[in-house]
Amino acid sequence: MPGSFVRPDAWITFWTAIKATTDYHAKAYGAGYAEDAFAIDWCNAWEQQIRAWGPSLCVALGLPDGYVHAVRGTFLNKKAETRTGADIMLALCTKVGDSVRVRLAFIQFKRDKRKTDKINVWQDGVQQFQSLEKLHRPELGSFSMHALLSVRNSGLASIPAVTVPKSKAAINRGYRLTDDASASNWMAAGCDVDWRECGESFPTLLTGALCGKGTASFDGVKAAFKWLSEESGLKSSELPPYMIFQAIGENARALSKSMEIEGERWAKILGITRDGPSHGLSM
């Protein structure tokens, strides 16, 4: 119930993610298509649920009409085939008074290819893991995680997830290394993380990242993008190709304008033409 949550944005984020997860699972159960299709299906379901928060539901929650909306940005081109790091970035913009606070969640989806109860975080000599690790900066308002997309009913709402620090600590323990030891010491055979021991359901972990008790956040969309593209230490080829902003309380026109400006800048960074089919920005 809404009363179980201190903040309405946490209630909205949690139940949007729950519904997106069940819709995704209804479509994906028993299917055998590619990992990227799984990720896009979940993203599409999440975005559709954000858009489903109509006026009557906002009124029922005591929220103003137009209080919740979404902006999607996609930056997909041939470079995405070699991209590392996060598959997607889910962001929450919350307007409090005259200020807009942004928190980011970066997700690397993994497929349950071997039908196990573990998440294998190894890829390309752990380069992908190390890129995700750079994005996990809770003190700034940025979080990163792995989420296991399963074709079976296997607990934790069918999508368990583990934060990058917990994955790293679990693997280092397996190798008898200290928690802060570099992932460069890992081998492919020892990078399975037991989500039953270290994980949470993806909707719960996502809500905690975007709406948790911590007060750290970016001061608006521009600040979030500036850190990601200029200060995170990632190369342009390591930036997430798919992004969704869920805004609560922020003016839709203002958010769209901010995203449009940042979209122009990012298109230049990634070498994508604005009028090409590889770049999209929509409300």
C-alpha positions as CSV (number, residue, x, y, z in Angstrom):
1,M,0.0,0.0,0.0
2,P,1.2,3.6,-0.6
3,G,1.2,4.1,3.2
4,S,4.0,1.6,3.5
5,F,6.4,3.9,1.7
6,V,7.6,7.2,3.2
7,R,7.9,8.8,-0.2
8,P,5.5,8.5,-3.2
9,D,8.4,8.2,-5.6
10,A,9.5,5.0,-3.9
11,W,6.0,3.5,-4.2
12,I,5.7,4.5,-7.8
13,T,9.2,3.1,-8.7
14,F,8.7,-0.2,-6.9
15,W,5.3,-1.1,-8.4
16,T,6.3,0.1,-11.8
17,A,9.3,-2.2,-11.7
18,I,7.2,-5.1,-10.3
19,K,4.6,-4.8,-13.1
20,A,7.3,-4.4,-15.8
21,T,8.9,-7.6,-14.4
22,T,5.7,-9.7,-14.5
23,D,4.9,-8.4,-18.0
24,Y,8.4,-9.2,-19.2
25,H,8.3,-12.7,-17.7
26,A,4.9,-13.5,-19.3
27,K,6.5,-12.8,-22.7
28,A,9.9,-14.3,-22.0
29,Y,8.9,-17.5,-20.2
30,G,10.3,-20.5,-22.1
31,A,11.6,-18.3,-24.9
32,G,15.0,-18.7,-26.4
33,Y,15.8,-15.3,-28.0
34,A,18.9,-13.2,-27.6
35,E,20.1,-11.4,-24.4
36,D,19.7,-7.9,-25.9
37,A,16.1,-8.7,-26.8
38,F,15.5,-9.7,-23.2
39,A,16.9,-6.4,-21.9
40,I,14.9,-4.3,-24.4
41,D,11.7,-6.1,-23.5
42,W,12.1,-5.3,-19.9
43,C,12.9,-1.7,-20.6
44,N,9.9,-1.4,-22.9
45,A,7.7,-2.9,-20.2
46,W,9.1,-0.5,-17.6
47,E,8.5,2.5,-19.8
48,Q,5.0,1.5,-20.6
49,Q,4.2,1.2,-17.0
50,I,5.5,4.7,-16.3
51,R,3.3,6.0,-19.1
52,A,0.3,4.2,-17.6
53,W,0.2,6.5,-14.5
54,G,-2.7,8.5,-15.7
55,P,-4.6,11.4,-14.1
56,S,-7.1,9.2,-12.1
57,L,-4.3,7.2,-10.5
58,C,-2.3,10.3,-9.6
59,V,-5.5,11.7,-8.0
60,A,-6.0,8.5,-6.1
61,L,-2.5,8.8,-4.6
62,G,-3.0,12.5,-3.8
63,L,-0.6,13.5,-6.6
64,P,-1.0,16.3,-9.1
65,D,-2.1,15.5,-12.7
66,G,1.0,14.9,-14.8
67,Y,3.1,14.2,-11.8
68,V,4.7,11.1,-13.4
69,H,6.2,10.8,-16.9
70,A,9.0,9.3,-18.9
71,V,11.7,10.4,-21.4
72,R,13.6,7.7,-23.3
73,G,16.9,8.2,-25.0
74,T,18.5,5.6,-27.2
75,F,22.0,5.8,-28.5
76,L,22.4,2.6,-30.6
77,N,24.8,2.2,-33.5
78,K,27.3,-0.3,-34.8
79,K,29.7,0.6,-32.0
80,A,27.2,-1.0,-29.6
81,E,28.4,-4.4,-30.6
82,T,31.7,-3.8,-28.8
83,R,30.3,-1.7,-26.0
84,T,31.1,-2.7,-22.4
85,G,29.7,-1.7,-19.1
86,A,26.0,-1.2,-18.6
87,D,23.3,-2.3,-21.0
88,I,20.9,0.4,-19.8
89,M,20.7,3.3,-17.5
90,L,17.4,3.9,-15.5
91,A,17.2,7.3,-13.9
92,L,14.8,9.0,-11.5
93,C,14.3,12.8,-11.6
94,T,12.5,14.1,-8.5
95,K,11.5,17.7,-8.1
96,V,11.6,19.0,-4.6
97,G,10.7,22.6,-4.3
98,D,12.7,24.4,-7.0
99,S,15.5,21.8,-7.3
100,V,15.6,18.7,-9.4
101,R,17.5,15.7,-8.0
102,V,18.7,12.8,-10.2
103,R,19.8,9.4,-9.2
104,L,21.1,6.8,-11.7
105,A,21.0,3.0,-11.8
106,F,23.2,1.1,-14.3
107,I,22.2,-2.4,-15.1
108,Q,24.0,-5.2,-16.9
109,F,21.5,-7.9,-17.8
110,K,22.8,-11.5,-17.8
111,R,21.0,-14.4,-19.4
112,D,20.4,-17.7,-17.6
113,K,22.0,-19.7,-20.3
114,R,23.1,-22.6,-18.1
115,K,19.9,-22.6,-16.1
116,T,21.7,-22.2,-12.8
117,D,20.9,-20.1,-9.7
118,K,24.1,-18.0,-10.1
119,I,25.0,-14.9,-12.1
120,N,28.2,-15.2,-14.1
121,V,29.7,-11.7,-14.2
122,W,32.7,-12.6,-16.3
123,Q,32.9,-11.0,-19.8
124,D,35.8,-9.9,-22.0
125,G,38.5,-10.4,-19.3
126,V,36.3,-8.6,-16.7
127,Q,36.5,-5.3,-18.7
128,Q,32.7,-5.1,-18.5
129,F,32.7,-5.6,-14.7
130,Q,35.4,-3.0,-14.2
131,S,33.4,-0.5,-16.3
132,L,30.3,-1.1,-14.1
133,E,32.5,-0.8,-11.0
134,K,33.4,2.8,-12.1
135,L,29.7,3.6,-12.3
136,H,29.0,2.5,-8.7
137,R,29.3,5.8,-6.8
138,P,26.6,5.9,-4.1
139,E,28.2,9.0,-2.6
140,L,27.3,10.8,-5.8
141,G,23.9,9.2,-6.6
142,S,25.0,6.5,-9.0
143,F,24.5,2.7,-8.6
144,S,25.4,-0.4,-10.7
145,M,24.2,-4.0,-10.6
146,H,23.8,-7.2,-12.5
147,A,20.3,-8.6,-13.1
148,L,19.7,-12.2,-14.2
149,L,17.1,-12.6,-16.9
150,S,15.6,-16.1,-16.6
151,V,13.4,-18.1,-18.9
152,R,12.0,-20.0,-15.9
153,N,10.2,-19.2,-12.7
154,S,13.2,-19.3,-10.3
155,G,12.4,-17.0,-7.4
156,L,12.9,-13.3,-6.6
157,A,10.2,-12.3,-9.1
158,S,12.1,-14.2,-11.8
159,I,14.8,-11.4,-11.9
160,P,17.3,-11.6,-9.1
161,A,20.0,-8.8,-9.0
162,V,23.3,-8.2,-7.2
163,T,25.1,-4.9,-6.7
164,V,28.6,-4.7,-8.2
165,P,30.4,-4.4,-4.7
166,K,28.6,-7.5,-3.4
167,S,29.5,-9.5,-6.5
168,K,33.1,-8.4,-6.2
169,A,33.3,-9.3,-2.5
170,A,31.8,-12.7,-3.1
171,I,34.2,-13.5,-6.0
172,N,37.2,-12.3,-4.1
173,R,36.3,-14.5,-1.1
174,G,36.1,-17.4,-3.5
175,Y,39.6,-16.6,-4.7
176,R,40.8,-15.9,-1.1
177,L,41.5,-12.3,-2.0
178,T,40.8,-9.2,0.0
179,D,37.5,-7.4,-0.8
180,D,39.3,-4.5,-2.5
181,A,41.6,-6.7,-4.7
182,S,41.4,-5.9,-8.4
183,A,39.1,-8.0,-10.6
184,S,42.1,-8.4,-12.9
185,N,43.1,-11.4,-10.7
186,W,39.9,-13.3,-11.6
187,M,39.6,-16.2,-14.0
188,A,36.4,-17.0,-16.0
189,A,35.8,-20.2,-14.2
190,G,35.4,-18.5,-10.8
191,C,33.1,-15.6,-11.5
192,D,29.7,-17.0,-10.6
193,V,27.8,-15.1,-7.9
194,D,25.1,-17.0,-5.9
195,W,22.2,-14.6,-6.0
196,R,20.4,-16.5,-3.2
197,E,23.2,-15.5,-0.8
198,C,24.1,-12.0,-2.2
199,G,21.1,-10.8,-4.1
200,E,17.7,-9.1,-3.9
201,S,14.8,-8.9,-6.3
202,F,15.5,-6.5,-9.1
203,P,12.5,-4.2,-8.3
204,T,13.6,-4.0,-4.6
205,L,17.2,-3.3,-5.5
206,L,16.3,-0.8,-8.2
207,T,13.9,1.1,-5.8
208,G,16.6,1.2,-3.1
209,A,19.1,2.7,-5.6
210,L,16.8,5.3,-7.0
211,C,14.8,6.1,-3.8
212,G,16.9,4.9,-0.9
213,K,17.5,6.7,2.3
214,G,20.8,8.1,1.1
215,T,20.6,11.8,0.2
216,A,23.3,11.8,-2.4
217,S,22.1,12.8,-5.9
218,F,23.0,14.8,-8.9
219,D,21.8,18.3,-9.1
220,G,19.7,17.9,-12.3
221,V,20.0,16.1,-15.6
222,K,23.0,18.2,-16.9
223,A,25.1,17.4,-13.8
224,A,24.3,13.6,-14.2
225,F,25.3,13.6,-17.8
226,K,28.4,15.7,-17.2
227,W,29.7,13.2,-14.6
228,L,28.9,10.2,-16.8
229,S,30.6,11.5,-20.0
230,E,33.4,13.6,-18.5
231,E,34.3,12.4,-15.0
232,S,33.3,8.8,-14.6
233,G,36.5,7.6,-16.3
234,L,34.6,5.7,-19.0
235,K,35.3,5.9,-22.7
236,S,32.5,6.8,-25.1
237,S,32.3,3.2,-26.3
238,E,31.5,2.2,-22.7
239,L,28.5,4.4,-22.2
240,P,25.1,2.8,-21.9
241,P,23.3,2.8,-25.2
242,Y,19.8,2.8,-23.8
243,M,18.5,5.2,-21.2
244,I,15.1,5.9,-19.6
245,F,14.3,8.8,-17.3
246,Q,11.3,8.5,-15.0
247,A,10.4,11.9,-13.7
248,I,8.3,12.5,-10.6
249,G,7.2,16.1,-9.9
250,E,9.4,17.5,-12.7
251,N,7.9,19.6,-15.5
252,A,7.7,17.3,-18.6
253,R,8.6,20.1,-21.0
254,A,11.7,21.1,-19.0
255,L,12.9,17.6,-18.7
256,S,12.4,17.0,-22.4
257,K,14.4,20.1,-23.3
258,S,17.2,19.1,-21.0
259,M,17.3,15.6,-22.6
260,E,17.3,17.2,-26.1
261,I,20.3,19.4,-25.3
262,E,22.2,16.5,-23.8
263,G,21.2,14.3,-26.7
264,E,22.9,16.7,-29.1
265,R,26.1,16.6,-27.1
266,W,26.0,12.8,-26.7
267,A,25.4,12.3,-30.4
268,K,28.7,14.2,-31.1
269,I,30.5,12.1,-28.4
270,L,29.3,8.8,-29.9
271,G,29.7,10.0,-33.6
272,I,26.0,9.6,-34.3
273,T,24.1,11.8,-36.7
274,R,21.0,13.4,-35.2
275,D,18.8,12.5,-38.2
276,G,20.0,9.0,-38.5
277,P,18.1,5.9,-37.4
278,S,20.6,5.1,-34.7
279,H,19.6,7.9,-32.4
280,G,16.2,8.5,-30.8
281,L,14.7,10.6,-28.1
282,S,11.0,10.5,-27.3
283,M,8.5,11.4,-24.6
